[in-house]
Amino acid sequence: MPNKNSEVLRPAIGLNGLWNSKQTEIGGGMKSNTVRIQMGKLHSLAANAGKRREYEVRFITAGRVRAAGNRESNIIVPAEAIQKAISEEKFTGLASFIDHAGWFDYPSLRDMVGVSLYNEWNEETKSADGVIRFFGTASAIALSMILDGMLEDKRNGEPVPDVGLSIVFWPKWKPRDNREDPLVLDEFKHIESCDFVFEPAADGRVKKALNSVLVELGVKSNSETGNRNQISEGGTEMPEIKQEDGREIHDSVEPTHMDAAQSDWMGALSGSVANVLIANTDLPAASKERLQETDYATPETVLAAIELERKFLAQLQQDHVINMPGGAPRSPEISMGMTGIDQVKAAIEALIAGVRPADGIQPLTGIRELYHLLSGDFEMTGVFQRERIRFANVTSSTMAELTANALNKVVINEFQKYPRWWEAITSVVDFQNLQTVRWITLGGVGELPTVAEGAAYTELTWDDKKETSSFVKKGGYLGLTLEAIDKDDTNRLRAAPRALAQAGWLTLSKSISAIFTASSGVGPTLQDGDALFHSNHSNLLTTALSWTAYVAARLAMRKQTEVHSSERLGALTSPKFLLVPSDLEITALQILASEGEPGTADNDVNPLATGDAFNARMNAAKDRVIVVDLWTDTDDWALVADPQLYPSIGLGFRYGRTPEIFSVASPTAGLMFTNDTMPVKVRFFFATGPTDYRGLHKNNV
């Protein structure tokens, strides 16, 4: 048996749910059986109290396996493979559970209900048949009630749910020439368990109950004499059962009264069953003790009392969360816990981030293990092997998609760490389409006119000017090669988010920086036909950075006038930010942080500095000085007004404010790779440009 770590990657499959949970487990369609149970007198119960429930079952039927949605799958189980397994007694001694263990989970003893006793070939039905004997666990008792009820309903011609058996095994497939050909089982390398499931895929069925606890006192059950036909299958009549004197027993025979000893046995048995049911619950010890002090008429009343106790405890602990995890063989439509694929997502995110996943989630050892889990390609050929995957809704593009989603989350976090110097000087807008952006500046209203008492308001005239920016699409192709996966180069994958975040940051940073440096430093051409920084705009000078030059540029900005008006904007266009190359950072800080006027010895007060103490002035200066390391001209500098008072540079995004990463793999492609590379694409849509020149000033030295 493989250890737990390798079992996650094991090719063990159960044909049941192959096409929805991607475990391949074995089960099938309900055969129409007629089951009759001869019921004798109640006082025989004590005589059979020691017996454990046994059910004659069909483990698997030869033929094509049924897929989810009652469709044919591409898996075929030949009769000779089943016969070989029977000859090797591989269906004997199998543990039987309620439902298969989920992905990332392992079979639990809490769910074990019984064991298979023997196996034999049924030539008529082309199936492996046998017997499963139940244990005395609470799960087994509860399941036996369900099975007995189903058999009784079936006997009465009533509808029953599609419940049957499904095996979990390690397969060996026959070779095939084309991927379109069906998968044909060559042999069962190992069979792990035979479990009770809903909608089995290969006709695994409970055929009949072999021992009934309700039989006539004094009548030997046929199973005790070696005859397994006590309960008929497919017939309409029950074999005659006679008393020892040869007289037939009829349903109309009145039950005789139990004596005191038999009554004591009945009471002891019912109390024992109740104690077993209660003891095997997850209730606190105090609750179990309280429930065991009560007498119960039927098992149903015991289960009802247990459920009532659970509800009572839940009301006392309303803040606790009750998880109902879904698992194989079916991927549930509604789940209150993490499904297998959810756990894979969390494990991938932790792997890329270089941290351990949350408690209860098995960590991945590297990208090689991840690739095996999501591709089934254990041979590292680059071919997607759907039949080897153990969970639902996985295609050839799943690994790329999950990896892209995990990278997206890390890239967003990494992007936030970089110095986004442009945010302080731009007006950011998220757009709903990729149409050309029109940055509109309104003006022309001037001063509001006075309205006399009782007079009518006059209509105001206003003007606007607009600048336009087109969206640009930046992006590229990120390839994770098959060689890197085979080498388990996880560090390469972990480095990808930082590289992508840095590339996105640099791309956007250069685009905004170019507004100040394009066309030899005068910027793009505006709608009026002049460059952004132009003498006609009164926002271009040529003096080197100094306290005096700063004051002159500041004054020019405050004298800017409103659009189509002679009204000065003043404080609205007063500079708030000083943009410099890294060469002028110290000079800029000295201008805005010095207590006295820089460059003089007359101790004149520096009115540009904010704050009384040195630290306060320096911190205020650092908030206003923006170093643009991309500027290669060591002498040029610029001023920008507060964008909240007068927007000057627009920045628009589409599909988010960080680079977008997504898979470009095709879920219908036969190959998982293109040129042995798993494709993951990075894309970034944005538009940026000047909205108006009045809040900007440049000194090209």
C-alpha positions in Angstrom: 0.0 0.0 0.0 1.4 3.5 -0.8 2.0 5.9 2.0 -0.2 8.9 2.4 2.1 11.3 0.6 2.2 9.1 -2.5 -1.4 8.2 -2.3 -2.4 11.7 -3.3 -0.8 11.1 -6.6 -1.7 7.5 -6.9 -3.3 6.2 -10.1 -5.9 4.3 -7.9 -9.3 4.9 -9.4 -12.8 4.1 -8.8 -15.0 4.1 -11.9 -17.9 5.6 -10.1 -17.9 9.4 -10.7 -15.0 9.4 -13.1 -16.6 12.2 -15.1 -17.6 14.4 -12.2 -15.2 13.7 -9.4 -12.4 12.4 -11.5 -12.0 9.4 -9.2 -12.8 6.3 -11.2 -14.9 4.0 -9.0 -17.0 1.1 -9.9 -20.8 0.9 -9.8 -23.8 0.8 -12.2 -27.5 0.8 -12.9 -30.2 -0.8 -10.6 -31.2 -4.2 -11.6 -34.9 -5.0 -11.1 -34.9 -7.5 -8.2 -37.9 -9.0 -6.4 -37.0 -9.5 -2.8 -39.4 -11.2 -0.3 -38.6 -11.4 3.4 -40.5 -14.2 5.3 -41.4 -12.7 8.7 -42.0 -15.0 11.6 -42.8 -14.3 15.2 -41.2 -11.6 17.2 -40.1 -13.9 20.0 -37.4 -15.3 17.7 -35.5 -12.1 17.9 -33.4 -13.1 20.9 -32.3 -16.3 19.3 -30.8 -14.4 16.4 -29.5 -11.4 18.4 -25.9 -12.4 18.0 -26.0 -12.5 14.2 -24.4 -9.7 12.2 -26.1 -8.5 9.1 -25.0 -10.0 5.8 -25.9 -8.9 2.3 -25.4 -10.7 -1.0 -23.9 -8.2 -3.4 -22.6 -7.7 -6.9 -19.2 -6.0 -6.7 -18.9 -5.1 -10.4 -20.4 -6.1 -13.8 -18.4 -6.5 -17.0 -19.0 -4.0 -19.8 -18.9 -0.2 -20.4 -18.9 2.0 -17.3 -21.7 4.5 -16.8 -20.6 8.1 -16.5 -22.2 11.0 -14.6 -25.5 12.0 -16.0 -26.3 8.4 -16.9 -24.0 8.6 -20.0 -21.7 6.1 -21.4 -18.0 6.6 -20.5 -14.9 5.7 -22.4 -13.9 3.0 -19.9 -14.6 -0.7 -20.5 -14.2 -3.5 -17.9 -13.8 -6.9 -19.6 -15.1 -10.1 -18.1 -11.6 -11.7 -18.2 -10.2 -8.9 -16.0 -12.9 -9.5 -13.4 -12.5 -13.3 -13.6 -8.7 -13.0 -13.1 -9.3 -10.8 -10.0 -11.8 -13.4 -8.7 -9.3 -16.2 -9.2 -6.8 -14.2 -7.1 -9.5 -13.5 -4.5 -9.0 -9.8 -4.8 -12.6 -9.1 -3.9 -12.3 -11.1 -0.7 -11.5 -9.3 2.6 -12.2 -5.8 1.2 -13.1 -3.1 3.7 -16.5 -1.4 3.0 -17.1 2.2 3.7 -20.0 4.6 3.3 -19.0 6.7 0.3 -15.4 7.0 -1.0 -12.9 9.1 0.8 -12.6 12.6 -0.7 -9.5 14.0 -2.5 -6.8 14.8 0.0 -8.7 12.5 2.4 -8.2 8.9 3.4 -10.7 6.2 4.3 -11.8 6.7 7.9 -12.7 3.9 10.4 -15.7 6.0 11.4 -17.2 5.3 7.9 -16.4 1.6 7.8 -19.4 -0.6 7.8 -18.3 -4.1 6.9 -16.0 -6.5 5.1 -16.4 -8.8 2.0 -16.4 -12.5 2.8 -15.8 -14.2 -0.5 -16.1 -13.7 -4.3 -17.4 -15.8 -7.2 -18.1 -15.3 -10.9 -21.7 -15.1 -12.0 -21.8 -16.3 -15.6 -25.5 -15.2 -16.0 -24.9 -11.6 -15.1 -21.2 -11.5 -16.1 -20.4 -10.1 -12.7 -18.3 -10.6 -9.5 -20.7 -11.5 -6.7 -20.1 -12.0 -3.0 -21.2 -11.2 0.5 -20.5 -8.2 2.7 -20.9 -8.7 6.5 -21.7 -5.6 8.5 -20.0 -4.7 11.8 -21.9 -3.4 14.8 -21.0 0.2 14.3 -23.5 3.1 14.3 -22.7 3.7 10.7 -23.4 0.0 9.8 -26.6 -0.1 11.8 -27.9 3.1 10.1 -26.9 1.8 6.7 -28.5 -1.5 7.2 -31.8 0.3 8.0 -31.5 2.1 4.7 -30.7 -1.1 2.8 -33.5 -3.1 4.4 -35.9 -0.3 3.7 -34.9 -0.2 0.1 -35.2 -3.9 -0.3 -38.6 -3.9 1.2 -39.7 -1.0 -1.0 -38.4 -2.7 -4.0 -40.3 -5.9 -3.1 -43.4 -3.8 -2.9 -42.8 -2.2 -6.3 -42.1 1.2 -4.9 -39.3 3.5 -6.2 -35.9 3.4 -4.5 -32.8 5.6 -4.8 -29.9 4.6 -7.0 -27.7 3.2 -4.2 -25.1 0.6 -4.9 -21.4 -0.5 -4.6 -18.3 1.0 -6.1 -14.7 -0.3 -5.8 -11.5 1.7 -5.5 -8.6 0.1 -7.2 -5.3 0.5 -9.0 -5.7 -0.2 -12.7 -3.5 -1.5 -15.5 -4.9 -0.4 -18.9 -4.5 -2.2 -22.2 -2.5 -0.3 -24.8 -4.5 1.8 -27.3 -3.5 3.3 -30.7 -5.6 6.5 -30.5 -6.6 8.8 -27.7 -10.2 8.5 -29.0 -10.3 4.8 -28.4 -11.9 3.6 -25.2 -9.8 2.7 -22.1 -9.9 -1.1 -21.6 -9.0 -2.5 -18.3 -6.2 -5.1 -18.5 -6.2 -6.1 -14.8 -6.9 -5.0 -11.3 -3.5 -4.4 -9.8 -4.9 -3.9 -6.4 -8.4 -3.4 -5.0 -8.6 -1.1 -1.9 -12.2 -1.1 -0.9 -15.8 -1.7 -1.9 -17.9 1.2 -0.8 -21.6 2.0 -0.7 -22.3 5.0 -3.0 -25.0 6.9 -4.8 -25.3 6.3 -8.5 -22.7 3.6 -8.9 -21.0 3.3 -12.3 -20.5 -0.4 -13.0 -23.6 -2.1 -11.7 -22.4 -2.8 -8.2 -25.5 -3.7 -6.3 -26.9 -5.0 -3.0 -28.9 -8.1 -4.2 -30.5 -9.3 -1.0 -30.2 -9.6 2.8 -29.0 -13.1 3.9 -30.0 -13.0 7.5 -33.2 -11.4 8.9 -33.5 -10.8 12.6 -37.2 -11.5 12.3 -37.7 -15.2 11.7 -39.9 -17.8 13.2 -38.7 -19.3 16.5 -37.6 -22.8 16.0 -37.1 -22.5 12.2 -33.5 -23.0 11.0 -32.6 -20.3 8.6 -31.4 -21.5 5.2 -28.1 -19.6 5.5 -27.3 -21.8 8.6 -27.7 -24.9 6.5 -25.5 -23.5 3.7 -28.4 -22.6 1.4 -28.3 -18.9 0.4 -31.8 -18.8 -1.1 -33.7 -17.9 2.0 -34.7 -14.7 0.2 -35.5 -15.0 -3.4 -34.2 -12.8 -6.2 -36.3 -12.2 -9.3 -38.9 -14.7 -8.3 -42.5 -14.2 -7.2 -42.8 -16.9 -4.6 -40.8 -17.6 -1.4 -39.4 -21.1 -1.0 -41.5 -23.0 1.5 -40.4 -22.8 5.1 -41.6 -25.6 7.4 -41.5 -26.2 11.1 -39.7 -29.2 12.5 -42.9 -31.2 12.4 -43.3 -30.5 8.7 -46.3 -28.1 9.0 -46.1 -25.0 6.8 -45.8 -21.6 8.3 -48.2 -18.9 7.0 -48.2 -15.2 7.4 -51.5 -15.5 9.2 -50.1 -17.5 12.1 -50.6 -15.5 15.2 -47.4 -14.9 17.2 -47.1 -16.6 20.5 -46.3 -14.7 23.7 -42.8 -14.4 24.8 -41.8 -15.8 28.2 -40.0 -13.7 30.8 -36.6 -14.8 29.8 -37.2 -13.9 26.1 -38.6 -10.6 27.2 -35.5 -9.9 29.2 -33.4 -10.8 26.2 -35.4 -8.4 24.0 -35.0 -5.5 26.5 -31.3 -6.2 26.9 -30.8 -6.2 23.1 -32.7 -3.0 22.5 -30.7 -1.3 25.3 -27.5 -2.6 23.9 -28.3 -1.3 20.4 -29.3 2.1 21.8 -26.0 2.4 23.7 -24.0 1.5 20.6 -25.7 4.1 18.6 -25.2 6.8 21.2 -21.6 5.8 22.1 -20.6 6.1 18.4 -21.8 9.7 18.1 -19.6 12.8 18.4 -21.7 14.2 21.3 -20.0 15.3 24.5 -19.7 12.6 27.2 -22.3 14.3 29.4 -24.9 14.2 26.5 -24.1 10.5 25.9 -24.6 9.7 29.5 -27.9 11.5 29.7 -29.2 9.9 26.5 -28.2 6.4 27.7 -30.3 6.7 30.8 -33.5 6.7 28.6 -35.4 3.6 27.2 -36.2 3.7 23.5 -38.8 1.7 21.7 -37.2 1.6 18.3 -33.8 2.6 16.7 -35.6 5.5 15.0 -36.4 7.0 18.4 -32.7 6.7 19.4 -31.6 8.5 16.3 -34.2 11.2 16.8 -33.1 11.8 20.3 -29.4 12.0 19.1 -30.4 14.6 16.5 -32.4 16.6 19.0 -29.4 16.7 21.3 -27.2 18.0 18.5 -29.7 20.8 17.7 -29.8 21.7 21.3 -26.0 21.9 21.5 -25.8 23.9 18.3 -28.1 26.5 19.7 -25.8 26.9 22.7 -22.8 27.4 20.3 -24.3 29.5 17.5 -20.9 31.1 16.8 -19.4 27.8 15.8 -19.2 26.8 12.2 -20.4 23.4 11.1 -18.5 22.2 8.0 -20.1 19.7 5.6 -17.2 18.8 3.3 -18.1 17.2 0.0 -16.1 14.4 -1.4 -15.8 11.6 -3.9 -17.5 9.9 -5.7 -19.7 12.8 -6.4 -18.9 16.5 -6.5 -21.8 18.0 -4.6 -23.7 20.9 -6.0 -23.9 22.6 -2.6 -21.2 22.3 0.0 -20.5 24.1 3.3 -16.8 23.1 3.3 -13.8 23.1 1.0 -14.1 20.8 -2.0 -11.0 18.9 -3.3 -10.4 21.5 -6.0 -10.7 24.3 -3.4 -8.0 22.7 -1.4 -5.8 22.4 -4.5 -6.3 26.2 -5.1 -5.3 27.0 -1.5 -2.3 24.7 -1.8 -1.1 26.3 -5.0 -1.4 29.8 -3.6 0.6 28.7 -0.6 3.2 27.0 -2.8 3.7 30.2 -5.0 3.8 32.5 -1.9 6.3 30.2 -0.2 4.2 29.6 2.9 2.4 26.7 4.5 -1.3 26.4 3.7 -4.0 26.6 6.3 -4.6 23.8 8.8 -6.3 20.9 7.2 -4.9 21.5 3.7 -2.1 19.2 2.6 0.9 21.2 1.2 2.3 20.6 -2.2 5.9 19.5 -2.4 6.5 21.4 -5.6 5.3 22.1 -9.1 6.0 18.6 -10.2 3.5 17.2 -7.8 1.0 19.9 -8.8 1.5 18.9 -12.4 0.9 15.2 -11.7 -2.3 16.0 -9.7 -3.8 18.2 -12.4 -2.6 16.4 -15.6 -2.3 12.7 -14.7 0.9 12.8 -16.8 3.2 10.8 -14.5 5.5 9.9 -17.5 6.1 13.7 -18.1 5.2 13.4 -21.8 3.2 16.6 -21.9 0.0 14.7 -22.7 -3.1 15.3 -20.5 -4.4 12.0 -19.0 -7.9 12.6 -17.9 -8.6 9.1 -16.7 -5.9 9.3 -14.0 -7.2 12.4 -12.3 -9.1 11.9 -9.0 -11.4 15.0 -8.8 -14.0 16.8 -10.7 -14.1 19.3 -13.6 -10.5 19.1 -14.6 -9.4 19.8 -18.2 -6.1 20.2 -19.9 -6.2 23.9 -19.1 -7.0 23.6 -15.4 -3.4 23.7 -14.1 -2.7 26.8 -16.2 -5.9 28.5 -14.9 -5.3 27.7 -11.3 -1.7 28.8 -11.6 -2.8 32.0 -13.2 -5.3 32.7 -10.5 -2.7 32.1 -7.8 -0.2 34.3 -9.6 -2.8 37.1 -9.9 -3.2 37.2 -6.1 0.5 37.4 -5.5 1.1 39.9 -8.3 -1.5 42.2 -6.8 0.2 42.1 -3.4 3.6 42.5 -4.9 2.5 45.5 -7.1 1.3 47.3 -4.0 4.8 47.2 -2.6 6.4 49.2 -5.4 6.6 53.0 -5.2 3.7 54.2 -7.3 5.1 57.8 -7.5 2.5 58.7 -10.1 -0.5 58.2 -7.8 0.0 61.5 -6.1 -0.1 63.6 -9.3 -2.8 61.7 -11.3 -6.6 61.5 -11.4 -7.4 57.8 -11.6 -10.6 56.5 -13.3 -11.8 52.9 -14.0 -13.5 52.7 -17.4 -16.1 50.1 -18.6 -14.9 50.0 -22.2 -11.8 50.6 -24.3 -13.1 53.7 -26.2 -10.8 56.6 -26.5 -10.7 58.6 -23.2 -11.8 62.2 -23.4 -10.4 64.3 -20.5 -12.7 67.3 -20.1 -11.8 70.5 -18.3 -14.7 72.9 -17.7 -14.4 76.7 -17.3 -15.7 80.1 -18.5 -18.2 80.6 -15.7 -16.0 83.0 -13.9 -17.6 84.8 -10.9 -21.3 84.1 -10.1 -23.5 87.1 -10.7 -25.5 88.7 -8.0 -29.3 87.9 -8.0 -31.5 90.8 -6.8 -34.4 90.1 -4.5 -37.3 88.7 -6.4 -35.3 88.8 -9.7 -34.9 85.8 -12.0 -31.7 83.9 -12.2 -29.6 84.4 -15.4 -28.3 81.5 -17.4 -24.5 81.0 -17.0 -22.3 80.5 -19.9 -19.6 77.9 -19.7 -16.9 76.4 -21.9 -14.9 73.3 -21.9 -11.7 71.9 -23.5 -10.8 68.3 -23.9 -7.8 66.2 -24.4 -7.8 62.6 -25.5 -5.9 59.4 -24.6 -6.1 56.0 -26.3 -5.9 52.8 -24.3 -2.7 50.8 -24.8 -2.5 47.1 -24.3 0.7 45.9 -22.8 1.4 42.2 -22.2 3.4 39.2 -23.0 3.7 35.4 -22.7 4.9 33.7 -19.6 6.0 30.1 -20.2 6.5 27.4 -17.6 8.4 24.7 -19.5 8.1 21.0 -19.2 11.7 20.8 -18.3 11.3 23.2 -15.3 8.4 21.1 -14.1 10.3 17.9 -14.4 13.2 19.4 -12.5 10.7 20.6 -9.9 12.0 24.2 -10.3 9.5 25.7 -7.8 11.7 28.7 -7.1 11.3 29.7 -10.7 7.6 29.8 -10.4 7.8 31.7 -7.1 9.9 34.3 -8.8 7.3 34.9 -11.5 4.9 37.1 -9.5 7.6 39.6 -8.5 9.0 39.7 -12.1 5.5 40.3 -13.5 4.7 42.9 -10.8 7.9 44.7 -11.5 7.3 44.6 -15.3 3.8 46.1 -14.8 5.1 48.8 -12.5 8.0 49.7 -14.9 5.6 49.8 -17.9 3.1 52.2 -16.3 5.9 54.2 -14.7 7.6 54.9 -18.0 4.3 55.8 -19.7 3.6 58.5 -17.1 7.2 59.7 -17.0 7.1 60.1 -20.8 4.4 62.8 -20.4 7.2 65.1 -19.1 10.0 63.9 -21.3 8.5 63.3 -24.7 9.5 65.4 -27.7 12.8 66.5 -26.1 11.2 67.4 -22.8 8.2 69.5 -23.9 5.6 66.7 -23.8 2.8 65.6 -26.1 1.0 68.0 -28.4 -2.4 69.2 -27.0 -5.6 70.0 -28.9 -4.6 73.6 -29.3 -1.7 72.6 -31.4 1.0 73.5 -28.9 3.2 71.2 -26.8 2.2 70.5 -23.3 5.1 72.7 -22.0 5.2 75.7 -24.2 5.7 79.5 -23.8 2.1 80.0 -25.1 1.0 78.1 -22.0 3.2 80.1 -19.6 4.5 76.9 -18.1 8.0 76.5 -19.5 11.2 78.0 -18.2 14.9 77.1 -18.5 16.4 77.9 -15.1 18.2 75.4 -13.0 16.6 74.2 -9.7 17.1 76.7 -6.9 15.0 78.4 -4.3 14.7 81.4 -6.5 13.8 79.4 -9.6 11.2 77.4 -7.6 9.6 80.7 -6.4 9.5 82.0 -10.0 7.8 78.8 -11.4 5.4 78.8 -8.5 4.4 82.4 -9.2 3.8 81.5 -12.9 1.5 78.6 -12.0 -0.6 80.8 -9.6 -1.1 83.3 -12.4 -2.7 80.8 -14.7 -6.3 81.7 -15.7 -9.5 79.7 -16.1 -10.4 78.1 -19.4 -11.8 80.8 -21.7 -11.8 83.3 -18.8 -9.4 85.9 -17.5 -10.0 84.9 -13.9 -6.8 83.7 -12.1 -6.9 80.2 -10.7 -4.4 81.1 -7.9 -4.3 78.5 -5.2 -6.0 75.9 -7.4 -3.0 75.7 -9.6 -0.4 76.4 -7.0 2.3 73.7 -7.0 2.1 70.9 -4.4 4.6 68.4 -5.8 8.1 69.0 -7.0 9.3 66.3 -9.5 13.1 65.8 -9.9 15.5 63.2 -11.2 17.5 61.4 -8.6 20.4 63.8 -9.1 18.3 66.7 -7.7 16.7 65.0 -4.8 18.9 66.6 -2.1 18.5 70.1 -3.6 14.8 69.7 -3.7 14.5 68.6 -0.1 16.7 71.5 1.0 14.5 74.0 -0.8 11.3 72.7 0.9 12.8 71.7 4.3 15.3 74.5 5.2 14.2 76.8 8.0 15.9 79.8 6.3 16.2 80.7 2.7 18.6 78.2 1.1 21.8 79.6 -0.4 21.9 82.8 1.6 23.4 83.9 4.9 20.9 86.5 5.9 18.7 84.1 7.8 15.6 85.0 5.9 12.7 82.8 6.8 11.9 80.1 4.2 8.1 80.5 3.6 8.0 77.3 1.5 8.9 75.1 4.5 6.1 73.5 6.5 6.6 72.6 10.2 8.4 74.1 13.2 10.9 71.3 14.0 13.4 69.9 11.6 11.8 66.5 11.5 8.4 67.9 10.7 9.8 70.1 7.9 11.8 67.2 6.4 8.8 64.8 6.5 6.6 67.4 4.9 9.2 68.0 2.2 9.5 64.3 1.5 5.8 64.1 0.9 6.1 66.8 -1.7 9.3 65.9 -3.5 8.8 63.0 -6.0 11.9 61.5 -7.4 11.5 60.1 -10.9 14.4 57.8 -11.4 13.5 57.2 -15.0 14.4 60.8 -15.9 17.9 60.7 -17.4 18.3 64.4 -17.8 20.0 65.4 -14.6 19.0 69.1 -14.6 15.3 69.2 -15.7 12.6 69.5 -13.1 8.8 70.0 -12.9 5.9 71.2 -10.7 2.4 69.7 -10.4 -0.7 71.1 -8.8 -2.8 69.1 -6.3 -4.9 66.9 -8.6 -7.8 67.1 -6.1 -7.9 70.9 -6.7 -7.0 71.0 -10.4 -6.5 67.7 -12.3 -3.6 67.8 -14.7 -2.8 64.2 -15.6 -5.4 61.5 -16.2 -4.9 57.8 -15.7 -7.5 55.3 -16.8 -7.7 51.5 -16.3 -9.6 48.7 -17.9 -9.8 45.3 -16.3 -8.1 46.4 -13.1 -5.3 48.6 -11.8 -2.7 45.8 -11.8 -1.4 43.5 -14.5 -3.8 40.8 -15.3 -2.7 37.2 -15.5 -4.7 34.4 -17.1 -4.4 31.1 -18.8 -4.4 30.8 -22.6 -4.5 27.0 -22.6 -7.4 25.4 -24.4 -9.6 23.0 -22.4 -10.3 21.1 -25.6 -6.7 20.7 -26.8 -5.2 17.2 -26.7 -1.8 18.6 -25.6 -1.5 20.4 -22.4 1.5 22.3 -23.8 2.5 24.4 -26.8 6.2 23.8 -27.6 6.5 22.0 -24.2 5.6 25.2 -22.4 2.5 25.8 -20.3 1.2 29.2 -21.5 0.2 31.9 -19.0 -0.4 35.4 -20.4 0.1 38.7 -18.7 -1.9 41.7 -19.9 -2.3 45.4 -18.8 -4.8 47.9 -20.3 -4.4 51.6 -19.4 -4.7 55.1 -20.9 -2.8 58.1 -19.6 -2.1 61.6 -20.7 -2.4 65.3 -19.8 -5.9 66.7 -19.1 -4.8 70.4 -19.0 -1.6 72.4 -18.9 -2.5 74.9 -16.2 -1.6 72.6 -13.3 1.8 71.7 -14.8 5.1 73.5 -15.1 8.5 72.4 -16.5 12.0 73.7 -16.4 14.1 72.3 -19.2 17.7 73.4 -18.3 
